Amino acid sequence: MLKPKPDSYYQGIREDVIELVPKDAERVLDIGCAFGITGENLKKRGVKEVIGVELDKDAYREAQKRLDKVFLGDIQTLSLPFKEDHFDCIIYADILEHLVNPWSVLKDHRQFLRKSGSIVASLPNVRHYRVVKKLLKGRWDYDEKGVMDSTHLRFFTLESIKKMFAEAGYGIDKVVYKISASKTKKLLNKILRGRLNEILSEQFLVRAAKL
């Protein structure tokens, strides 16, 4: 049986995600909004409307205090009542890897995004060198958090992320590498001008435009 996530999992603010949200975005949909703290900070920075979707009931109740509206339920089965072209940005922060069919969700939500709109997503990198090192030893060990979180249903590399978004009708225009490695490895990567970015990144943040 999976252990429930601690409150700290829902309470953080994702400054890295906020940085990728277009400065002129007025309406944002935050899928997996947790306590709504990231959305609340987006509103403080000028976003007029932030709507959230959250699966966890306690997090949902907290998010209701901070966001304009919050829907409770599984995004894979939830019917969202929005008109076409309603949002300037849709956020999937650490969400897509938890879905049975993230490809379908991205395609379904495309209708809600304006022509000039953006998707902002963060996804773990299964090509991270620590994961690969264990694979070479014949190990596939799940953890309570990180790339090998036991609640992850899907695993991605940067190339498979690009392919998924392209098939759903989006083009990635920015990638942020969230590097998790020793100082020595980071220095080596700097000397090699970022050639090790992919294998040193525990997570990727991507921004994608609607095609």
Z-matrix of the N, CA and C atoms (Angstrom, degrees):
N
C 1 1.466
C 2 1.523 1 109.56
N 3 1.338 2 116.95 1 133.41
C 4 1.448 3 120.74 2 -177.76
C 5 1.520 4 110.67 3 -71.77
N 6 1.327 5 116.03 4 140.08
C 7 1.454 6 120.36 5 176.84
C 8 1.523 7 109.57 6 -77.53
N 9 1.357 8 117.66 7 140.54
C 10 1.463 9 119.29 8 176.95
C 11 1.519 10 110.02 9 -66.07
N 12 1.335 11 115.78 10 149.24
C 13 1.454 12 120.04 11 178.84
C 14 1.526 13 110.01 12 -71.10
N 15 1.353 14 118.46 13 141.74
C 16 1.463 15 120.54 14 176.90
C 17 1.525 16 110.68 15 -68.66
N 18 1.339 17 116.58 16 159.84
C 19 1.462 18 120.67 17 -179.43
C 20 1.522 19 112.30 18 -55.66
N 21 1.340 20 116.41 19 -33.61
C 22 1.466 21 120.07 20 -178.37
C 23 1.525 22 111.83 21 -59.80
N 24 1.328 23 116.89 22 -24.51
C 25 1.465 24 121.77 23 179.06
C 26 1.522 25 110.93 24 -64.28
N 27 1.326 26 116.47 25 -29.88
C 28 1.465 27 121.72 26 -174.98
C 29 1.529 28 113.54 27 -101.31
N 30 1.331 29 117.52 28 -10.90
C 31 1.456 30 120.66 29 -168.51
C 32 1.525 31 114.85 30 -94.09
N 33 1.296 32 118.42 31 -9.17
C 34 1.456 33 119.81 32 -173.74
C 35 1.522 34 114.23 33 -78.54
N 36 1.326 35 114.33 34 161.13
C 37 1.459 36 121.01 35 172.76
C 38 1.522 37 107.93 36 -105.38
N 39 1.312 38 117.49 37 132.69
C 40 1.455 39 121.91 38 -178.57
C 41 1.534 40 109.82 39 -96.73
N 42 1.319 41 115.42 40 82.05
C 43 1.464 42 120.38 41 178.40
C 44 1.526 43 111.00 42 -60.60
N 45 1.340 44 116.11 43 -35.20
C 46 1.460 45 119.74 44 -179.50
C 47 1.525 46 111.32 45 -64.94
N 48 1.319 47 116.12 46 -35.33
C 49 1.468 48 120.81 47 176.94
C 50 1.522 49 110.35 48 -71.30
N 51 1.321 50 116.36 49 -44.73
C 52 1.467 51 121.33 50 179.61
C 53 1.520 52 111.14 51 -56.58
N 54 1.329 53 116.27 52 -38.11
C 55 1.469 54 120.73 53 -179.35
C 56 1.523 55 112.46 54 -60.31
N 57 1.322 56 117.27 55 -27.57
C 58 1.463 57 120.46 56 -177.74
C 59 1.526 58 113.48 57 -91.73
N 60 1.313 59 116.74 58 -12.19
C 61 1.468 60 119.69 59 177.19
C 62 1.527 61 108.42 60 -70.84
N 63 1.333 62 118.21 61 126.06
C 64 1.470 63 120.80 62 -178.55
C 65 1.529 64 111.61 63 -52.33
N 66 1.324 65 116.35 64 137.89
C 67 1.462 66 121.76 65 -176.22
C 68 1.522 67 112.56 66 -61.42
N 69 1.328 68 116.81 67 -27.16
C 70 1.466 69 119.74 68 -177.47
C 71 1.530 70 113.01 69 -95.51
N 72 1.327 71 117.41 70 8.71
C 73 1.469 72 120.59 71 179.85
C 74 1.526 73 110.43 72 -66.27
N 75 1.325 74 116.65 73 131.66
C 76 1.462 75 121.68 74 179.57
C 77 1.523 76 112.74 75 -108.85
N 78 1.330 77 116.45 76 -30.27
C 79 1.462 78 120.99 77 -179.57
C 80 1.525 79 109.41 78 -126.33
N 81 1.326 80 115.56 79 124.39
C 82 1.468 81 120.90 80 -176.05
C 83 1.526 82 109.87 81 -127.76
N 84 1.324 83 115.64 82 136.42
C 85 1.466 84 122.90 83 173.09
C 86 1.522 85 107.80 84 -108.62
N 87 1.330 86 116.76 85 120.53
C 88 1.462 87 122.03 86 -177.76
C 89 1.525 88 108.92 87 -108.67
N 90 1.334 89 115.57 88 103.81
C 91 1.465 90 121.45 89 179.95
C 92 1.527 91 108.84 90 -82.91
N 93 1.328 92 116.40 91 121.24
C 94 1.460 93 119.66 92 -173.84
C 95 1.513 94 109.70 93 77.05
N 96 1.322 95 115.97 94 52.64
C 97 1.470 96 121.82 95 -170.19
C 98 1.520 97 113.67 96 -74.61
N 99 1.352 98 117.82 97 -8.04
C 100 1.465 99 121.86 98 -179.41
C 101 1.531 100 110.28 99 56.53
N 102 1.333 101 118.32 100 -131.78
C 103 1.463 102 121.45 101 -178.73
C 104 1.526 103 112.48 102 -79.25
N 105 1.325 104 117.32 103 -0.16
C 106 1.462 105 120.49 104 178.88
C 107 1.512 106 114.61 105 81.19
N 108 1.320 107 117.33 106 12.88
C 109 1.465 108 120.49 107 -175.29
C 110 1.524 109 111.68 108 -71.99
N 111 1.320 110 117.11 109 -39.63
C 112 1.467 111 119.69 110 176.42
C 113 1.525 112 110.05 111 -64.14
N 114 1.321 113 117.02 112 -45.02
C 115 1.459 114 120.78 113 178.32
C 116 1.513 115 112.57 114 -62.80
N 117 1.320 116 116.26 115 -39.16
C 118 1.468 117 121.18 116 178.02
C 119 1.528 118 110.43 117 -60.25
N 120 1.321 119 115.84 118 -41.54
C 121 1.465 120 119.69 119 179.31
C 122 1.527 121 111.83 120 -70.92
N 123 1.317 122 117.61 121 -31.03
C 124 1.464 123 120.08 122 173.65
C 125 1.524 124 110.37 123 -62.84
N 126 1.317 125 116.87 124 -39.59
C 127 1.463 126 121.11 125 178.71
C 128 1.528 127 110.63 126 -65.41
N 129 1.318 128 116.80 127 -38.58
C 130 1.462 129 120.75 128 177.81
C 131 1.524 130 111.44 129 -64.49
N 132 1.329 131 116.05 130 -23.94
C 133 1.464 132 120.69 131 -178.03
C 134 1.526 133 112.55 132 -96.80
N 135 1.328 134 116.27 133 8.60
C 136 1.456 135 118.79 134 171.75
C 137 1.513 136 117.51 135 116.67
N 138 1.341 137 117.85 136 -8.98
C 139 1.464 138 119.58 137 177.25
C 140 1.532 139 108.44 138 -68.76
N 141 1.319 140 116.91 139 128.76
C 142 1.464 141 120.96 140 -174.24
C 143 1.524 142 113.45 141 -77.49
N 144 1.326 143 116.67 142 -34.37
C 145 1.466 144 119.96 143 -176.27
C 146 1.521 145 110.19 144 -140.71
N 147 1.321 146 115.93 145 126.65
C 148 1.469 147 121.14 146 173.80
C 149 1.523 148 107.83 147 -125.52
N 150 1.311 149 115.50 148 119.74
C 151 1.463 150 122.16 149 177.78
C 152 1.525 151 108.12 150 -111.82
N 153 1.321 152 116.28 151 135.85
C 154 1.452 153 120.45 152 -177.17
C 155 1.517 154 113.34 153 -115.47
N 156 1.319 155 114.72 154 158.87
C 157 1.467 156 122.70 155 171.04
C 158 1.522 157 106.39 156 -129.33
N 159 1.320 158 117.28 157 130.78
C 160 1.461 159 120.34 158 -176.42
C 161 1.528 160 110.73 159 -143.94
N 162 1.322 161 116.14 160 137.65
C 163 1.462 162 122.61 161 -178.41
C 164 1.530 163 112.38 162 -87.44
N 165 1.326 164 116.47 163 -35.72
C 166 1.460 165 121.57 164 -177.14
C 167 1.539 166 110.45 165 -79.59
N 168 1.330 167 117.11 166 127.05
C 169 1.472 168 120.97 167 -173.94
C 170 1.525 169 112.93 168 -64.75
N 171 1.331 170 117.12 169 -41.86
C 172 1.465 171 119.71 170 -179.76
C 173 1.524 172 111.01 171 -65.70
N 174 1.331 173 116.21 172 -42.99
C 175 1.468 174 120.26 173 178.16
C 176 1.528 175 110.36 174 -64.55
N 177 1.320 176 116.13 175 -38.90
C 178 1.471 177 121.63 176 177.87
C 179 1.521 178 111.31 177 -57.53
N 180 1.338 179 116.37 178 -45.48
C 181 1.467 180 120.20 179 -179.54
C 182 1.527 181 111.32 180 -64.29
N 183 1.321 182 116.92 181 -37.97
C 184 1.465 183 120.43 182 177.60
C 185 1.528 184 110.91 183 -67.83
N 186 1.318 185 116.11 184 -41.29
C 187 1.469 186 120.47 185 -178.50
C 188 1.523 187 111.63 186 -64.40
N 189 1.321 188 116.71 187 -31.69
C 190 1.463 189 120.53 188 179.20
C 191 1.529 190 112.20 189 -60.32
N 192 1.328 191 116.37 190 -25.92
C 193 1.466 192 120.82 191 180.00
C 194 1.529 193 111.82 192 -75.68
N 195 1.337 194 116.70 193 -16.64
C 196 1.461 195 120.26 194 -170.22
C 197 1.525 196 114.64 195 -117.01
N 198 1.314 197 117.08 196 -28.66
C 199 1.464 198 120.25 197 -173.56
C 200 1.526 199 111.45 198 -106.68
N 201 1.321 200 115.97 199 165.88
C 202 1.466 201 120.91 200 -177.54
C 203 1.522 202 112.12 201 -67.45
N 204 1.314 203 115.95 202 -37.04
C 205 1.468 204 121.29 203 176.94
C 206 1.519 205 107.89 204 -160.20
N 207 1.325 206 116.25 205 145.64
C 208 1.464 207 120.83 206 179.25
C 209 1.528 208 108.87 207 -134.69
N 210 1.333 209 115.54 208 135.37
C 211 1.462 210 121.71 209 176.74
C 212 1.525 211 108.62 210 -105.66
N 213 1.327 212 115.83 211 134.86
C 214 1.458 213 121.76 212 178.54
C 215 1.519 214 109.48 213 -99.20
N 216 1.340 215 116.28 214 126.28
C 217 1.454 216 118.94 215 176.66
C 218 1.511 217 113.16 216 151.43
N 219 1.317 218 114.48 217 177.63
C 220 1.459 219 123.30 218 179.21
C 221 1.520 220 108.78 219 -83.79
N 222 1.311 221 117.10 220 119.82
C 223 1.463 222 121.34 221 -175.61
C 224 1.528 223 111.82 222 -61.16
N 225 1.321 224 117.25 223 -19.50
C 226 1.462 225 120.37 224 -179.47
C 227 1.531 226 112.78 225 -77.09
N 228 1.329 227 116.53 226 -19.55
C 229 1.467 228 120.24 227 -179.09
C 230 1.524 229 112.59 228 -122.80
N 231 1.319 230 117.04 229 -10.00
C 232 1.461 231 121.94 230 -177.22
C 233 1.522 232 110.73 231 -74.10
N 234 1.319 233 116.29 232 133.21
C 235 1.465 234 121.37 233 176.42
C 236 1.527 235 108.39 234 -94.64
N 237 1.321 236 116.77 235 112.25
C 238 1.464 237 121.16 236 -177.06
C 239 1.527 238 110.44 237 -88.31
N 240 1.329 239 117.98 238 137.33
C 241 1.467 240 122.08 239 -170.63
C 242 1.531 241 115.32 240 -92.27
N 243 1.317 242 117.51 241 23.04
C 244 1.461 243 119.38 242 -173.31
C 245 1.526 244 112.73 243 -85.65
N 246 1.322 245 114.42 244 152.57
C 247 1.455 246 120.44 245 174.56
C 248 1.526 247 109.04 246 -79.37
N 249 1.304 248 116.53 247 163.77
C 250 1.462 249 120.48 248 176.96
C 251 1.527 250 110.02 249 -63.14
N 252 1.324 251 115.59 250 148.72
C 253 1.472 252 122.74 251 175.47
C 254 1.532 253 112.83 252 61.41
N 255 1.317 254 117.76 253 31.85
C 256 1.469 255 120.21 254 -175.81
C 257 1.528 256 113.07 255 -81.05
N 258 1.338 257 117.25 256 -35.95
C 259 1.464 258 120.55 257 -171.38
C 260 1.528 259 113.00 258 -106.80
N 261 1.334 260 113.70 259 147.86
C 262 1.467 261 120.90 260 173.83
C 263 1.524 262 110.94 261 -87.96
N 264 1.325 263 116.16 262 -24.13
C 265 1.468 264 120.39 263 -177.83
C 266 1.527 265 109.84 264 -154.26
N 267 1.330 266 115.50 265 139.95
C 268 1.466 267 121.82 266 173.23
C 269 1.524 268 107.73 267 -121.47
N 270 1.329 269 116.14 268 129.91
C 271 1.464 270 122.13 269 -177.19
C 272 1.532 271 110.52 270 -106.54
N 273 1.341 272 115.28 271 132.86
C 274 1.468 273 122.20 272 171.52
C 275 1.530 274 106.85 273 -126.79
N 276 1.314 275 117.49 274 81.93
C 277 1.465 276 120.76 275 -178.48
C 278 1.528 277 109.52 276 -90.37
N 279 1.313 278 116.39 277 108.04
C 280 1.470 279 122.74 278 -179.60
C 281 1.526 280 111.75 279 57.75
N 282 1.316 281 115.96 280 46.31
C 283 1.461 282 121.65 281 -176.52
C 284 1.529 283 112.59 282 -119.39
N 285 1.315 284 117.31 283 -46.65
C 286 1.469 285 121.15 284 -170.45
C 287 1.527 286 113.17 285 -59.26
N 288 1.325 287 116.74 286 -32.52
C 289 1.466 288 119.94 287 -179.25
C 290 1.531 289 112.31 288 -71.21
N 291 1.324 290 117.25 289 -13.83
C 292 1.467 291 121.64 290 179.83
C 293 1.529 292 112.78 291 -92.57
N 294 1.323 293 117.09 292 -3.21
C 295 1.460 294 120.70 293 -173.89
C 296 1.524 295 112.25 294 -97.11
N 297 1.318 296 115.76 295 147.84
C 298 1.459 297 120.87 296 175.60
C 299 1.523 298 109.94 297 -66.83
N 300 1.333 299 116.26 298 -42.15
C 301 1.463 300 120.82 299 -177.66
C 302 1.530 301 110.96 300 -134.81
N 303 1.326 302 117.75 301 76.08
C 304 1.470 303 120.22 302 179.69
C 305 1.520 304 112.94 303 -63.92
N 306 1.333 305 117.51 304 -26.91
C 307 1.462 306 121.82 305 179.15
C 308 1.527 307 110.05 306 -61.30
N 309 1.327 308 115.71 307 -45.23
C 310 1.457 309 121.04 308 -179.32
C 311 1.526 310 111.63 309 -66.17
N 312 1.323 311 117.16 310 -40.27
C 313 1.467 312 121.32 311 179.77
C 314 1.522 313 110.66 312 -62.34
N 315 1.326 314 116.89 313 -45.14
C 316 1.465 315 120.37 314 178.74
C 317 1.527 316 111.46 315 -61.52
N 318 1.312 317 116.02 316 -40.97
C 319 1.471 318 120.03 317 178.72
C 320 1.526 319 111.28 318 -66.24
N 321 1.328 320 116.37 319 -44.33
C 322 1.464 321 121.00 320 -177.86
C 323 1.523 322 112.11 321 -63.77
N 324 1.318 323 116.49 322 -37.12
C 325 1.466 324 120.37 323 -176.20
C 326 1.528 325 113.10 324 -82.05
N 327 1.294 326 116.50 325 -10.17
C 328 1.469 327 120.37 326 -178.83
C 329 1.525 328 111.64 327 -58.15
N 330 1.316 329 116.84 328 -33.69
C 331 1.468 330 121.21 329 -178.63
C 332 1.530 331 112.25 330 -64.04
N 333 1.332 332 116.90 331 -27.46
C 334 1.465 333 120.82 332 -177.57
C 335 1.528 334 113.11 333 -80.99
N 336 1.316 335 116.37 334 -10.84
C 337 1.461 336 121.52 335 -174.83
C 338 1.521 337 110.84 336 -95.28
N 339 1.314 338 115.40 337 134.84
C 340 1.460 339 119.81 338 177.52
C 341 1.528 340 110.48 339 -63.41
N 342 1.316 341 116.08 340 161.49
C 343 1.464 342 121.08 341 -178.01
C 344 1.521 343 111.64 342 -56.72
N 345 1.326 344 116.30 343 -36.90
C 346 1.468 345 120.89 344 -179.95
C 347 1.527 346 112.10 345 -95.82
N 348 1.339 347 116.75 346 12.94
C 349 1.458 348 120.80 347 -174.51
C 350 1.518 349 114.52 348 -77.27
N 351 1.343 350 114.75 349 169.73
C 352 1.465 351 121.26 350 -176.99
C 353 1.525 352 111.53 351 -131.91
N 354 1.324 353 114.00 352 151.17
C 355 1.461 354 122.27 353 168.68
C 356 1.522 355 107.00 354 -104.72
N 357 1.327 356 117.19 355 136.34
C 358 1.460 357 121.66 356 172.14
C 359 1.524 358 107.17 357 -121.01
N 360 1.323 359 116.32 358 125.08
C 361 1.465 360 119.75 359 -176.69
C 362 1.522 361 110.99 360 -140.76
N 363 1.322 362 115.48 361 149.50
C 364 1.465 363 121.05 362 171.03
C 365 1.517 364 107.63 363 -122.43
N 366 1.338 365 115.03 364 134.30
C 367 1.467 366 120.69 365 -177.26
C 368 1.523 367 109.92 366 -140.25
N 369 1.343 368 117.77 367 142.75
C 370 1.461 369 120.75 368 177.69
C 371 1.523 370 111.44 369 -72.08
N 372 1.326 371 115.12 370 154.14
C 373 1.462 372 122.21 371 -176.07
C 374 1.526 373 110.76 372 -108.51
N 375 1.316 374 116.74 373 107.34
C 376 1.458 375 120.58 374 -178.26
C 377 1.528 376 111.89 375 -73.24
N 378 1.331 377 116.41 376 -8.22
C 379 1.467 378 120.76 377 177.13
C 380 1.538 379 111.84 378 -89.10
N 381 1.318 380 117.23 379 3.75
C 382 1.464 381 120.78 380 178.43
C 383 1.530 382 109.29 381 -55.89
N 384 1.319 383 115.93 382 141.49
C 385 1.467 384 119.84 383 -170.05
C 386 1.527 385 112.94 384 -60.32
N 387 1.332 386 117.64 385 -30.41
C 388 1.472 387 118.81 386 179.91
C 389 1.530 388 111.04 387 -68.36
N 390 1.320 389 116.48 388 -36.75
C 391 1.466 390 120.88 389 177.77
C 392 1.526 391 109.93 390 -68.56
N 393 1.332 392 115.53 391 -45.31
C 394 1.469 393 120.86 392 -179.93
C 395 1.527 394 110.63 393 -61.99
N 396 1.324 395 116.39 394 -40.82
C 397 1.468 396 121.37 395 179.45
C 398 1.527 397 110.92 396 -58.80
N 399 1.331 398 116.61 397 -42.38
C 400 1.467 399 120.22 398 178.27
C 401 1.526 400 111.42 399 -68.76
N 402 1.337 401 115.92 400 -38.21
C 403 1.462 402 119.68 401 178.77
C 404 1.522 403 111.21 402 -60.98
N 405 1.320 404 115.99 403 -39.31
C 406 1.465 405 120.21 404 179.31
C 407 1.526 406 111.62 405 -64.20
N 408 1.334 407 115.65 406 -20.76
C 409 1.467 408 120.70 407 176.95
C 410 1.532 409 111.24 408 -96.27
N 411 1.345 410 115.41 409 6.90
C 412 1.457 411 119.87 410 178.87
C 413 1.513 412 114.62 411 80.29
N 414 1.346 413 116.71 412 19.44
C 415 1.465 414 120.63 413 -176.42
C 416 1.527 415 111.14 414 -110.46
N 417 1.320 416 115.31 415 142.54
C 418 1.469 417 123.15 416 174.03
C 419 1.528 418 105.42 417 -137.70
N 420 1.321 419 115.80 418 83.20
C 421 1.462 420 121.88 419 -171.79
C 422 1.525 421 111.55 420 -99.87
N 423 1.327 422 115.95 421 126.57
C 424 1.464 423 120.13 422 176.00
C 425 1.526 424 110.40 423 -84.33
N 426 1.334 425 115.35 424 150.65
C 427 1.459 426 122.21 425 178.96
C 428 1.529 427 109.45 426 -124.88
N 429 1.332 428 115.32 427 178.03
C 430 1.464 429 120.14 428 178.13
C 431 1.524 430 111.59 429 -83.05
N 432 1.334 431 117.20 430 -15.27
C 433 1.460 432 120.89 431 178.66
C 434 1.518 433 108.80 432 -157.84
N 435 1.333 434 115.73 433 174.55
C 436 1.460 435 120.13 434 178.31
C 437 1.516 436 113.06 435 87.77
N 438 1.323 437 115.74 436 -163.50
C 439 1.462 438 121.74 437 -176.94
C 440 1.523 439 111.52 438 -55.66
N 441 1.317 440 116.37 439 -42.70
C 442 1.464 441 121.50 440 -175.53
C 443 1.526 442 112.97 441 -97.79
N 444 1.311 443 116.18 442 30.31
C 445 1.468 444 121.75 443 175.01
C 446 1.532 445 109.16 444 -50.78
N 447 1.317 446 116.20 445 132.62
C 448 1.468 447 120.58 446 -175.62
C 449 1.523 448 113.56 447 -67.48
N 450 1.340 449 117.53 448 -11.74
C 451 1.467 450 120.13 449 178.12
C 452 1.530 451 112.51 450 -92.73
N 453 1.322 452 117.49 451 -2.59
C 454 1.468 453 120.15 452 179.19
C 455 1.528 454 110.52 453 -74.97
N 456 1.318 455 115.32 454 131.50
C 457 1.466 456 121.17 455 178.08
C 458 1.519 457 112.23 456 -102.16
N 459 1.327 458 116.00 457 -23.67
C 460 1.466 459 121.62 458 -178.17
C 461 1.525 460 109.90 459 -127.25
N 462 1.322 461 115.20 460 147.75
C 463 1.461 462 120.85 461 -178.65
C 464 1.525 463 108.88 462 -128.00
N 465 1.335 464 115.56 463 139.34
C 466 1.458 465 120.09 464 -171.91
C 467 1.525 466 112.83 465 -131.64
N 468 1.336 467 114.06 466 149.74
C 469 1.461 468 122.78 467 163.48
C 470 1.526 469 105.61 468 -108.79
N 471 1.315 470 117.11 469 173.07
C 472 1.462 471 119.07 470 179.83
C 473 1.524 472 110.93 471 -62.72
N 474 1.318 473 116.77 472 -39.56
C 475 1.467 474 119.84 473 -179.72
C 476 1.523 475 111.76 474 -65.54
N 477 1.324 476 117.20 475 -39.70
C 478 1.469 477 118.92 476 179.67
C 479 1.528 478 111.11 477 -71.34
N 480 1.328 479 117.44 478 -28.68
C 481 1.468 480 121.13 479 174.34
C 482 1.523 481 109.78 480 -65.52
N 483 1.319 482 115.86 481 -46.96
C 484 1.469 483 120.40 482 179.27
C 485 1.533 484 110.75 483 -59.93
N 486 1.327 485 115.60 484 -41.44
C 487 1.465 486 120.20 485 -179.66
C 488 1.521 487 111.01 486 -65.62
N 489 1.327 488 117.14 487 -43.41
C 490 1.462 489 120.98 488 -179.67
C 491 1.524 490 111.18 489 -60.55
N 492 1.319 491 116.29 490 -45.73
C 493 1.461 492 119.54 491 -179.53
C 494 1.525 493 111.64 492 -66.49
N 495 1.316 494 116.63 493 -40.01
C 496 1.469 495 120.23 494 179.35
C 497 1.528 496 110.70 495 -62.52
N 498 1.326 497 116.66 496 -43.46
C 499 1.464 498 120.90 497 -179.71
C 500 1.531 499 111.97 498 -66.54
N 501 1.345 500 116.25 499 -24.38
C 502 1.464 501 120.59 500 179.66
C 503 1.527 502 112.29 501 -89.87
N 504 1.341 503 116.52 502 -3.97
C 505 1.458 504 119.81 503 176.83
C 506 1.508 505 115.67 504 98.03
N 507 1.349 506 116.13 505 28.48
C 508 1.461 507 121.30 506 179.03
C 509 1.528 508 110.41 507 -128.85
N 510 1.323 509 115.11 508 154.44
C 511 1.455 510 120.41 509 174.24
C 512 1.514 511 109.85 510 -120.63
N 513 1.319 512 118.12 511 124.37
C 514 1.468 513 121.82 512 -179.12
C 515 1.525 514 109.60 513 -73.29
N 516 1.327 515 116.22 514 126.31
C 517 1.466 516 120.39 515 -179.83
C 518 1.524 517 113.28 516 -112.78
N 519 1.343 518 116.80 517 -7.32
C 520 1.467 519 119.11 518 177.13
C 521 1.521 520 110.24 519 -153.32
N 522 1.336 521 115.52 520 137.57
C 523 1.462 522 122.16 521 175.96
C 524 1.522 523 108.48 522 -127.41
N 525 1.322 524 116.67 523 130.00
C 526 1.463 525 121.93 524 174.75
C 527 1.523 526 107.39 525 -112.48
N 528 1.323 527 115.94 526 126.72
C 529 1.460 528 121.61 527 -178.99
C 530 1.528 529 109.49 528 -93.08
N 531 1.325 530 117.09 529 118.92
C 532 1.461 531 122.08 530 178.27
C 533 1.526 532 107.86 531 -95.82
N 534 1.323 533 114.72 532 88.06
C 535 1.464 534 120.98 533 -171.86
C 536 1.524 535 111.90 534 -77.46
N 537 1.326 536 114.79 535 131.97
C 538 1.458 537 122.55 536 176.41
C 539 1.524 538 107.54 537 -128.08
N 540 1.341 539 115.69 538 100.53
C 541 1.465 540 120.56 539 -175.57
C 542 1.526 541 109.23 540 -163.52
N 543 1.316 542 115.98 541 169.25
C 544 1.460 543 121.28 542 178.83
C 545 1.529 544 110.58 543 -70.08
N 546 1.327 545 116.54 544 164.02
C 547 1.466 546 121.25 545 178.71
C 548 1.530 547 110.86 546 -59.75
N 549 1.325 548 116.04 547 -36.21
C 550 1.466 549 120.25 548 -179.55
C 551 1.524 550 110.91 549 -64.11
N 552 1.328 551 116.18 550 -45.09
C 553 1.468 552 120.33 551 179.68
C 554 1.525 553 111.01 552 -66.98
N 555 1.323 554 116.81 553 -37.68
C 556 1.466 555 120.16 554 177.74
C 557 1.527 556 110.62 555 -64.46
N 558 1.328 557 116.31 556 -40.26
C 559 1.462 558 120.76 557 178.31
C 560 1.522 559 110.36 558 -64.55
N 561 1.331 560 116.41 559 -43.82
C 562 1.461 561 120.59 560 178.34
C 563 1.524 562 110.39 561 -60.47
N 564 1.316 563 116.69 562 -41.34
C 565 1.464 564 120.93 563 178.93
C 566 1.524 565 110.84 564 -63.31
N 567 1.324 566 116.13 565 -38.08
C 568 1.467 567 120.56 566 178.37
C 569 1.521 568 110.40 567 -65.13
N 570 1.323 569 116.23 568 -42.53
C 571 1.468 570 121.13 569 178.44
C 572 1.528 571 110.24 570 -62.50
N 573 1.324 572 115.53 571 -36.97
C 574 1.471 573 121.32 572 -179.33
C 575 1.530 574 112.43 573 -87.19
N 576 1.328 575 115.88 574 10.61
C 577 1.471 576 122.47 575 175.72
C 578 1.532 577 112.92 576 56.66
N 579 1.318 578 114.89 577 44.72
C 580 1.458 579 120.11 578 172.85
C 581 1.514 580 116.14 579 82.10
N 582 1.320 581 117.25 580 10.62
C 583 1.466 582 119.09 581 -177.85
C 584 1.530 583 112.97 582 -68.10
N 585 1.325 584 116.41 583 -16.71
C 586 1.468 585 119.94 584 179.12
C 587 1.530 586 112.26 585 -100.33
N 588 1.318 587 116.17 586 8.82
C 589 1.470 588 120.21 587 -176.67
C 590 1.524 589 113.29 588 -49.80
N 591 1.308 590 116.09 589 -46.71
C 592 1.468 591 119.54 590 -173.67
C 593 1.525 592 113.00 591 -67.39
N 594 1.319 593 117.70 592 -42.98
C 595 1.467 594 118.58 593 -176.32
C 596 1.530 595 112.41 594 -81.06
N 597 1.333 596 117.14 595 -15.24
C 598 1.463 597 120.19 596 177.79
C 599 1.524 598 112.59 597 -94.66
N 600 1.320 599 116.87 598 -10.28
C 601 1.467 600 120.80 599 -177.50
C 602 1.525 601 111.10 600 -86.29
N 603 1.313 602 115.19 601 124.42
C 604 1.461 603 120.00 602 176.35
C 605 1.522 604 110.44 603 -80.86
N 606 1.327 605 114.94 604 -23.20
C 607 1.458 606 120.79 605 -177.30
C 608 1.525 607 109.60 606 -149.89
N 609 1.323 608 115.44 607 150.13
C 610 1.468 609 121.59 608 172.82
C 611 1.523 610 108.80 609 -114.74
N 612 1.328 611 115.48 610 139.39
C 613 1.455 612 120.92 611 166.22
C 614 1.512 613 106.62 612 -107.46
N 615 1.308 614 116.93 613 131.73
C 616 1.462 615 119.97 614 -179.68
C 617 1.523 616 109.87 615 -129.40
N 618 1.333 617 113.90 616 148.15
C 619 1.465 618 120.20 617 170.04
C 620 1.511 619 106.85 618 -120.35
N 621 1.315 620 116.00 619 132.57
C 622 1.460 621 120.63 620 -176.22
C 623 1.520 622 110.03 621 -129.46
N 624 1.325 623 115.29 622 142.65
C 625 1.459 624 121.83 623 179.08
C 626 1.520 625 110.08 624 -100.82
N 627 1.297 626 115.54 625 149.25
C 628 1.457 627 121.82 626 176.83
C 629 1.521 628 109.17 627 -72.37
N 630 1.332 629 116.75 628 128.11
C 631 1.464 630 121.02 629 -179.28
C 632 1.524 631 110.34 630 -93.32
